[in-house]
Amino acid sequence: MDMSDLDLIIGVHSVAAALKNPKRNIKKLVATEEGRDELRKKCDFSKVDVQLVSSHKLQEEAKKSLQ
């Protein structure tokens, strides 16, 4: 997963706010199953491509993007 040209938004509330923002062009959401389920309670993201990953994989990818 190449994260060099992506915005990294962490946290259910922050991600939900980004998804609700009409000025953002969100093409892909990388989430755990638990995160996806929590987001479903807060907003509609049915038009966004969702990639499910394990929590370990998500943490590793986030660490790489911060280096």
C-alpha positions in Angstrom: 0.0 0.0 0.0 1.6 3.3 -1.1 0.6 6.0 1.3 2.9 8.7 0.0 0.1 10.7 -1.7 -2.6 10.0 0.9 -3.9 11.8 3.9 -3.7 9.7 7.1 -6.8 10.4 9.3 -6.9 8.4 12.5 -9.9 7.9 14.8 -13.5 7.1 14.1 -14.8 10.6 14.8 -12.1 12.3 12.6 -12.7 9.8 9.7 -16.4 10.3 9.9 -16.0 14.1 9.7 -13.7 13.7 6.7 -16.3 11.4 5.0 -19.1 13.9 5.6 -17.0 16.8 4.2 -18.3 17.5 0.7 -15.0 19.2 -0.2 -13.0 16.0 0.3 -12.5 13.6 -2.5 -12.2 10.3 -0.7 -11.5 7.3 -3.0 -10.4 4.7 -0.5 -10.9 3.9 3.2 -8.5 1.4 4.9 -10.1 0.1 8.1 -10.4 -2.8 10.4 -13.7 -4.6 10.5 -14.4 -3.1 13.9 -13.6 0.4 12.6 -15.8 0.0 9.6 -18.7 -1.1 11.8 -18.3 1.9 14.1 -18.2 4.2 11.1 -21.4 2.8 9.8 -23.1 4.1 12.9 -21.9 7.6 12.2 -22.0 8.2 8.4 -22.7 6.8 5.0 -19.6 5.7 3.0 -21.3 3.4 0.6 -19.6 5.1 -2.4 -16.1 4.7 -1.0 -13.9 1.7 -1.7 -13.2 0.0 1.6 -10.1 -2.1 2.1 -10.3 -4.2 5.2 -7.1 -5.0 7.0 -6.0 -6.5 10.3 -5.3 -4.0 13.1 -1.7 -5.1 13.0 -1.4 -4.3 9.3 -3.1 -1.0 9.8 -0.7 0.0 12.6 2.3 -1.1 10.5 1.2 1.0 7.5 0.6 4.0 9.7 4.1 3.7 11.2 5.6 3.6 7.7 3.7 6.8 6.6 5.0 8.7 9.6 8.7 8.0 8.8 
